[in-house]
Amino acid sequence: MNKLYSIIAFLVIIFTLASCSKNNPPTGAYIGKFEGNYMRYEKEENLVLGGVQLQITETDNDHIIINGSRLEKDGKKIKGTLNDVFFNQGGSPITIDGKRVRNNGHYDIEGTFESTIIVSKNPWVESVITGTFTIDTAY
């Protein structure tokens, strides 16, 4: 009986260690969609930025690199700024606060974001846009 418990304990340890390596989204191609609201001359507007091509080139227990931007990772939580993703020319990069989720056998990232967009260039008017995002595997 003790031998059976030892075998079961060994198998549990092996499966636990094997699942730890699957804790990070794999490197590769991803597609991002950002949808948010902003104020345009005292009126709330909706804006969608879809089909954003993203590349995860490195993933570790404490960080993830997306399109060259290093984002901090704490367990499933991911926070940071995507330095090369903008809603429009002159706006600020998109800052995300999200988490890694597993959907249909692959990893996605979803959460909230914030950025600044240019509403008008003459006169110059900026607005903060906030909303939700998803980053899905491209395949």
N, C-alpha and C positions, 0 to 999 in steps of 0.2 A: 504494500500500500504506500509506504514511504517513497518507493521508487516511482510510482505513478505520480505522486505529488511533485517529485523532483522533475519529472519529464514535463508535466503541465507547466510548472514554474519556468522552466527553461524555454518552452515554446512561447509563453507570454512575454518573456524578456526579448526574445528574438523578434516577435511581431511588433513589439513596442519600438525597438530600435529601428526596424525597417520602416515603420510609418513616420519616424522623425525626419527622415530624409525627404519625405513628401510634404513637408511643412512650408515650403517656399514655392511661389509660382515659378514654373520653369522659364528659362530664357527663351526668347523667340519673339515673333510678331504678334502684336495686339492691336485692337481697334478701340478708340475712346469715343465716348459720347458725353457731352457736357450740356446740360439744359438749366437755364437760370432766369431770374427776373432782375430787372434794373429799372431805375427811374429815368424817364426821358421827358424833360420839361414838365415835371409834376404828374406824369402819367406812368403807371407801371407797365412795362413791356416785357415780353418773353423772347428769349434768344436761345437757339440751339446750335451747337457746334458739334457736328457728327462726322463720322468717318475719319477721325484723326488717327493717322498711322503712328503707332508707338512701338518701340523696340526695347524689351527688357534684356540687357546685356550682362547683368550680374545680379545675383540674389544671394543673400546671406541671412543669418539669424538676426542681425542688427541693422541691415540696410538693404535697399534695392536700388538699382540704377535703371532709370527709364529715360531713353533718349539723351543719355549723358548726364542727367540730373540725379544726384544722390538724394534719396528720400530715406528718412529714418523709419525703422521697423521695430515694433515692440510686440512680440507675439503675432497676432493677426492684424494689429493696427499699423497703418502706414500713413506717415505725415511728411509733407515737404512741398517744394515748389518745382513744377515742371517748367524749367527756364526757357524752353523753346516752343511752348504752346500758348497761343494768344487768340483772343476772340477777334481782334482787329489790329491793324497797324497802329502803333503808338500806345496800345494798351499794355497792361502789366502781365507778367507770366501768371499762370494759374496755380494757386496754392490749394493743395488737397488735404483732406482729413478723411481717411477711409479705412477700410478693413478688407482683408483677403477673405473671399468666400469660395466655397467649392460648389460649382454648378455642373451637373451632368458629367461628372468625372474630370472636369478641368477647373483651373483656378481663374477667378475673376477678381477685380478690385472694384469696390463701390463705396460711395460715401458722399460727402459734401465738398464744395469748392468755393473759392472766392477769387475775384480778379477785378481789375479796373479796365473799363472800356472807354473809347472815345465816342461820345454821342454826337458831337459837332466840332468841326475844326475852325469855323468862323461864325460866331465866337467860339473859342476853345471851351468845350464842356466835357467833363469826365463824369462817369458814374460807376459805382461799385456794383458788380453783378455777383449774386450768390445763387447757389442751386445745388443740384445733385449730378453725379457722374457715374458712369460704369466704364470699366476697361475690361474687354472680353478678349479671349484668344481669337486670333484671326482665322483659324481653320474651323 
